[in-house]
Amino acid sequence: MMGHRTTFWTTTLLLAAGPALAGAAEMRFTGSARTDAGEVLYLEQHQVNGSCQEGVFRPQSHRIGYLKPESEAEFATKDLTYQDSVIRPAVDFRQPDFGETLRITYPSASNLTIDWRTPEGRERSFNVAFGQDLVVDAGFDTFVRRHWDSVLAGEAVPFRFLGPTRGKHYGFVLEPADSSRITAEQVLQIRPTGMVLRFLVDPIVLGYDGNGALTDYYGLTNIRKDEDTNHTAHIRYSVETWPDCELTP
């Protein structure tokens, strides 16, 4: 399987187990975010530095640059570091056009801190307690791979997902799905389980290839359309550089 992997891709994925089991690895890929009508909203350039641990790629740092299709200048950036957990990265997101910044840090093993400068210029901070089932930001991709066999067997996997601008986490479930919006070997979704949130938040639909590589994302993004709303987009991913190890255990 490893021999043909240079033709595929994924998004994100920690610490080296030791010199005999781990080696430095890098992953580069791009994403193209489009509207339902096919208009290109923006491009994503990803660089993930990590390690191959026991034959599986795990991220240590991940940088994303966001560009308009007609420009090579970044209009937003996101930096993630995976220090203590592959599903809960520290986050530093900046969107200067709206004066917005968002930082997520971990002062302890069971508490995180959110510092958010809103588009209106307000400073808001949250201290959030969490359990080991919490997923943060792009950690969802690693979470999917951790439970790859379960979801392919048709199981639903519950977890908590952080809503950083609300300073709370919510119940979600990862499960197989049918969707007319994307075409992929494996189609999954993550959806809220709470009654109220189910009416307010649409599921995020994900496409994966047979090797566990993310090919499609359809749902709400963290890129702003205006001061009040974010873009909903279909993002398609393509790989440029692969690590020399597997994506799933």
N, C-alpha and C positions, 0 to 999 in steps of 0.2 A: 504493500500500500504506500510506503514512503516514497518509492521511486517515482510515482506520477504526481506527487503532491504539488509540484511547482506550477500546476495549471489551475489550482484552486485557491480559495481564501477563507479568512475569518476575521473577528475583531480583536478580542483582548485575551491575555492570559498570563512564581514567587520564589521563594527563597531557595538558594542552592543547598542541596542536601549534603554535599561534600565533593571533593575533587574527583572521586571515582564515579560519582553518579550524575554530576551536573556539569554543563558547559555553557558558556555564554552564547546567546542566540539573539537574532534580531528579526523583526517582522515589519515590513512596510506594505501599506495598502491604501487604496483610495476609495472614497464613496461619492456617489452622485445623487443628490437629493432633488427629487422632482415633485411637482404637483400632480393631481389626478389627471390633468390635461396634458401632462408630459413636459411642462415648462421646467427648465433647470433653475432651481432656486439658489443652490450653492454647491461647492465641492468640499470634501473633507480629505486632508492628507494626514495619514496616521503613521507614526513610528513607535513601535513597541520594542523595548529592550528587556530581555529576560534571560531565562536559563532553561536548559533541558534537564529535568529532574526525573530520574528513573524512566526516561524515554518519553516524557510528556512536557510540553512547553508551558512555562509558568511566567507571568509577567512580573517585572520589577518596576518599570516606569513606562508610561504611555503618553505621547504628546500628539495632540490633534490641532491642526491648523485649518481654519475655515476660510474659504475664498469665494468671491463672486466669480461666476463663469467667465466674465470679461476681464478679470484682473488677476495679477499674481501676488497682490498684497493681501495679507491676512486681515480680515475684519473681526475675527474672534479667535480665541485660543482656549484650549483646555489641557491641563497637565494633571496626570494621575500617577500616584505612587502606591505600590502594593507592598507595604512594610510588614503588616501583621496578618493580613487576610487577602486571599485572592478574590473574594466577593465583596470586600469593603475597602476600596481604595480611598486614599486622601485625594481631595479634588481642589484644583485652583482654576476656575473658569472666569474668563474676561471677555466682555462684549462692549468695547469702547464706544461704538456708535450710540449706545443707549446709556453709557456711563455705568454699566452694571458689572459687578463682580460677585463671585460666590466661592467661598472657601469652606471645605469640610476637613476637619482635623480630629484626632483621637487622643484626648488628654489621658484616657485610661482605657482598660480593656473592655469596659462595658458602657462607656459614655463617649459621645461625639459632640463636637461643637460646630455650629454653622454660623458663618459671618457673611451676611448678604447686604450688599449695597444695591438698592432697588433702582429702576430707571427714573423714579421720581427724586432720587438723591437721598432717600432715607437709609439709615443704618439700622439693620435688624440682626439680632443674635439669638441663637437657640442652643440650649444644652439638652441633649436627647439621650436617655438611657436606652440600651438595646440588648437583645439576646443574640445567640449565635446563628439564628436563622435570618438575620437582617442582611439584605442585599442593597448595595449602594451603587448608583450610576452604572457605569459600564461593567461592573461586577456581575451583571445579569448574564453576560456571555459565558463567563467561567462557571456560573451556577448551572446554566444549561448543560455544559459538558460534564459537570460533576454528576448529573442525573440523566446522562444520555441514554443509558440502557433502560432506565425506568420509563422515560417519556416515550421512547420508541416502542415499549411494550404496552403503551396506552394508559399509563398511570398518570394521575394528577399529583403534582408536588407542591404543597403549600409553603409559603415563605412570607417574610415581611419586606416591604419595599419602602425606601426613604422618599418622602416628599419634602425636599430641602427648603423650598420657599414657604412651606407651611410649618416647618419645624416638628414634623411628626412622621411616624412610619405606619403603614397600613397593611392589612392582610391581602395577599395576592396568591394566585395559583398559576403554576406552569403546567401546560397540558397540550396534547396534540389538538390540531384544529383543521377545519376546512375553511378556505378563503378564496374568493374570486379575485382578490387584489394582487396576489403574488403567485408565481409558479416556481416550485422548488421541490427537491427530492423529499424533504421533510418540512412540513409546515406546522409551526407551534404558535402558541399565544401565551402571553402573560396578562391576566385580567384580575381586577379587584374582586374580592369576595364579599365585602361589606355591602349591605343593601343600598345605602345612600350613595356610596362612591360608585357603585355599578351604574347608577343613572347619570353620574357626572363625568366619568372617565371611561373612554372607549378602550378596549383591549389593544395591546401592542402585538402585532402579527410579525412573526419571524420566519425566515426561510433559511434552511441549512442544507448543505450537500451531504452525501452519505458518509463523509469523513469527519463530520462535525464542524464544518466551516460555515460561518454565517455568510449568506449571500444576499439577504434582503431584510430590511427593517421597514415596517409601515406603522406609523403612529405619530404621536406628539413628540416634537423635538425640543431641545433647549435653545434653539435659535429663534430670536424674536422676529415676529412679523411687524409688531408695533409695540407700544408701551404696555398694552393690556393683554396681548395674545402672542402665543408662539406658533411657529409654522407646524402644520401636520404635513408629513412628507413620506414618500416612498424612496428609501435610500438603497441603492444597489452597490455592492462592494466588489472590488477586483484586487487581486494580490499582485505585488511587485517582487517582494522578497519573502521567502519562507524560512522558518527555523528547521533545522535538521532533526526534527523529532515529531511525535504525534500530537494531535490536539485533544484527543480524548484518552482516558485511562485504558 
